[in-house]
Amino acid sequence: MNDTSHQSATAARIQPQVPGPVWAFHARRGQPVVPLAPQDISSALAAPDGWVWLHFDLVDRRAPAWVIETCALPKACQATFEAYDFGLALAHDDGTVHGITADMQMEFGRGVSDDVGRMHFALKERLLVTGRHHPLEAVEEIHAALIGGAPAPSTAFELFEALQTAFCRNTSSRLAAASKRLDEIEDHLVADNLADERKHLKTVRRLAVSLHRPISGIVSLFDDEDRISWPLAASAHDVLRRLAARFERLDREVVMINDRARLLQEEISTELQEESNRSLKVLTIISALLLPGTVVAGIFGMNTGGLPFATEPWGFVAAIAVGVGATVFFYWLLIKAGANMKF
């Protein structure tokens, strides 16, 4: 990273004069985003053009109250930012769309994880306030793109759409990798070459299940809410409509991966059960065939008088012949009884 980019990234990080800050930006149409210092936030919010993006760490419990007061948001938005039950929400109050949506978490020093986090937000035409308890993949991605000089969206609603689209794109990439892994598992299953497939399959299923719950919840929110009655600009309604369709497609992808993984898991379980049954069958047949010879050996091994062939020099050979004959006779009885002796 060059000195200019490093200075811009550093300037974008607000100093702790504001509770729970991560960064703040101001963008005007046709111009790159400008990082905001704490003392410049109020003037940027009062500017007649452009939009403002404020991003907060909600671990600082003072942040929601500060956001509501400084940004003149409806009181209902405070409950949205203070929620910590990991539920999803979408609502509209006094011209502000607010709620809780999903994004993939990032771990400090370890990159992106497969854990699904939550992004709390309040959205107006010229203002987007976001908050999180853990670093989020799509949020960090869009932040890095804006810092790197990417064209700024025209409105805060388009910025919100960019965040949600980045989440959908990243999720689709994970699902594509999971689908490739399922192809490999299926090839090994058909070739009867199972090794660690159950472990890999559990990883895929865990990812699909963890994604299906929040994404299906988001789809339900967009489907259930009567957004037509919300007094928003036509462009804002278009954004919400596009996001609803995008999440529906993403949910179908997740369901497809989850169903396919479940079917493969059932097929592998059936294959393993059949293999176990075959092993038990082999052990049963071997045990059954050895039983007559064992009985004969036990009889001739008794330390009692009157045993046949005890004094004959060919007695051992005769005893072996009796044992083998008993085994062959028992095998013939099994065949006559219709037993399947194929392993």
N, C-alpha and C positions, 0 to 999 in steps of 0.2 A: 504494500500500500504506500502511495507517495505521500509527501508531507501535507499537500492540500487536502487529500481525502481523509488523512488521519486527523487533521485539524477540524474538518467538517464533522467527522464522526464524534470527535471529542466534544465539540460545541453542541452537538445534538443532544448529548446527555445532560439533562438539567441537574443543576446542583441541588443539594437537599434543603433549599429554602422553601420548597413546595413539598408537602407530604407525599411520599411514595412516588416520586417522579422517575420515569425511565427516559422518555424523550418527548419533544414537542416540535411540530412543524407547521409552517404557514406556506401555502401555495397560492399563487395567482395564475389565472388562465394564461397559458403560453410561456410560463416562466418556471424554472426549477424550484423545488421546495427550498425553504429557508429555515434552518434550525432556529428555534426560539429560546432565548434566555428567560429565566423566571420573570424578570421585570417587564418583558415584552409580551407576555401572554394576554394580558387584559387589552392592550392596544390592538393586538392581532384579532382578538374576538370582536372588537368594535369596528374593525376595518370594513369598508363598504363592499369589498370584493374578495374573492379567494375563499379558501377553506382552511380550517385548523384541525390538526390531529394531535390529540393529547393521549399519551400512553402512560399508565400508572401500574405500580406494583401494589396490589391490594393487600399484601401482607401488612402494610402500614394502614391501620384501621382508621386513621384520620383522613385518608384520601377521599373517600366518598363524600363526606360532608364538605370538604374544600371544593370538590368538583361541582357539586350541586349549587353552592353559593357563587363561585366564580363564573361558572358557565351559564347560570340562570336556567338550570334544568328543572323539570317538574320534580316534586318531592318523591314521586313514585320511583324515580330513577335511583334514589339512594338505596332502596331495598334491593334493587337489581345488583348494585355494586357491592352491597354488604352480604349478599347470599353466599353461603359456603356449603350448600347441600348437593352441589354438582348436578342440580336439575337444569333442564333447558327451559327457556322462556322467550316469548316474543309478545310485545305489547306496544300500545301507542297512547301517549298522553300529551295533550296540548302541543301538537305538532312535532313531538319527539318520538321516534321509534327506539325502543330499548329492549334489552333482553340478554340472554346468555346462550351462546352457541359453542360449537366444538372446534378444537384444533389439537394437533399432535404436540405433546410436550417435548421439551428439550432438556437434557441433563447437563449441568455445568461440567465442562471438561470431557464429556462423553458423547456429545452430539445428540442427534435425534433418537428418541426412544419410541416404543410401540404403545406407550400409555397415552390415552386420550385425555386432554385437559379441557379447560373451559375459558372462553373469552367473554367477558362481560362488556357490554357496550351501550352507549347512548348515541343516537344518530339524528342529526338535522341536515338540512341542505348544505350548510356551510360549516358543520362541526361534527367531528367524530371523536368520541372519548372512549378509549378501550382500557380494560384493566385485566390483570391476570395474577394468579398466585404462583405460577411456574412459567418460565420462558416458553414461548409458543413458536412452532416452526413457521407457519405461514406469516405471522406477524413479523418475525425476524427477517423472513425472506423479502417481504415488501419493504420493510425498513431499509434493508441493505440495497435494494434496487433503487429506492428514492435517493439514498445517500450517494449511490454510484452514478447518478445523473439520468435515471430513467424518466421518461415523460410523466408528469404528474396528472392524475385523473382530473376531470373537469369539476366534479363535485365530490362532497364527502360520501354521498351514496355510491358513486363509482369507486371510491377508495374502499368502501366496505365490500363492494362486489369483488374488487381485486383480492381482498383478504380471503373471502369465502371461496373464490375461484382457485386461489393458491392452495387452500386446504383440500379442495376437491381434486386438484391436479396431483398433489402429493399422495393423497389417498389412492388415487387410481394407479400411481406408480407402484405403490405397495401391493395393490391387488394384482397388478400385472406380474410382479415377481412371485406372488403367491400362486398365481395360475401356472407359471412356469414350473414351480416346485411341484404342483399337483400333476403336471404332465410327466415329470420325472418319476414320481411315485407310481403313477399309473403304468408307465413303461416297465418298471421293476416288478410290479404286481403281475402284469401279463407274462413277463419272462420268468416268473416264479423265482425272483432273485431278491427277496425281501431281506433287508438288513436293519437300518435305523429309520425305516419309513414311518413307523408309528410315532416316533419322537418328532420327526419333521411335520407329520400330519397334525399333531397336537399344536405345534407352533402356528400353523396356518389357521387352524380352527380357533385358537385363542385370539389371533388377530381379527378374524372375521367376526367373531362374537363381540369383541370389544368395540369394533367399528359399527356393527349393525345397530346396536342400541342407541347411541347418540344420533346417528344419521337418520334412522327411522323416526326418532323423536323430532328432529328438525323438519323432516318431511311432513309429519303430522301437524306441527306448528304452522307451517306455511299453508297447508291445506285447510286447517280448521279456522284460521283467522280470516275475518271478513275485511281484507285490506282495501277493497274498493271504497268503503266508507271512510277510510282514513284521509284526512285533508292534506294530501301530499302532492308534489308536482308530478306531472305525467312521467318525467324521466325517472323519478323515484319509484313510481309504480312499475315502470318497465324493469328496473333493477330487481325489485322483489319478485317479479314474475319470472325473470330469467333465472334467478337463484332457485326458485321453487322447482323449475324444470330441471335444473342442473343437479339438485340434490335428489330428485326422484330417479334420475338416471344412475347416479352414484349408488343409491340404495339398491337398485336392481343388480348392479355389479357385485355389491357385497353379498346380497342374498344368493346370487349364482355361485360365488366362491364358497360360501358357507354350505350350501346344499351339496355341491360337488365334493367338498371335503368330508361331509358327513357320510355320503354314499361310499366314498373310498374307505372311510374308517370302518363302516359296516362290512364292506367287502374284505378288507384285511382281517377283521375279526373273524369272519367266516372262514377265510383261508387258514388262519392260525388254528381255529377250532378243528378244521378238517385234518390239518397236519398233526394236531395232538391226538385226534381219534385214530389216525393211521398208526401213530407210535404206540398207542394203547393196544391196538389190534395186533401189532407185531409181538408186543410183550405177552399178550394173552395167548396167542397161538404157540409161541415158544414155550410158555409155561405149561400149556396143555399137553404139548408133545413130550415134554420132559417128565411129566407126571408119571406115566406108566413105568418108565425106566427107573425113576426115583423110588417107586414102590418096590420094584424088583430088587434094586440095590439095597433097600432097607430090609427086605426079608432076608436076603442072603448075608446081610451084615449082623443079624441077631446072634448073640453069643449063647446059643442054646444047642443041645444035642439033637441028633436026628435030621440035621439039614441035608438036603439032597446034594450030591456031588461033592460033599465035604472031604471024602477020602480018595476021590478019583483024581488022577493027575491032569485030566482034561476038564476038571470041574469049573475052573475060572472061565474057560472059553464057553462052556455050556451056559454059565450064568449070564455072560455077556450076550449070548445068542438069545436067551429068554428075554432079556431086557430090550434088545433091539426088536425082537419079534413082537413084544407087547406094544412098543411104540408104533411100529408099522401097522399093527392091527387097530390101534386107537386112531391112527391117521385115516385108515380105511373107513372106520365107523363115522368119523367127522365128514368125510367126502360123501358117504351114503346119506348122511343126515342133511346134506345140502349146504354145508358150511362153506363160505367163500374163503379160500386159503390164499388168495392173491394179496400181496402186500401193497 
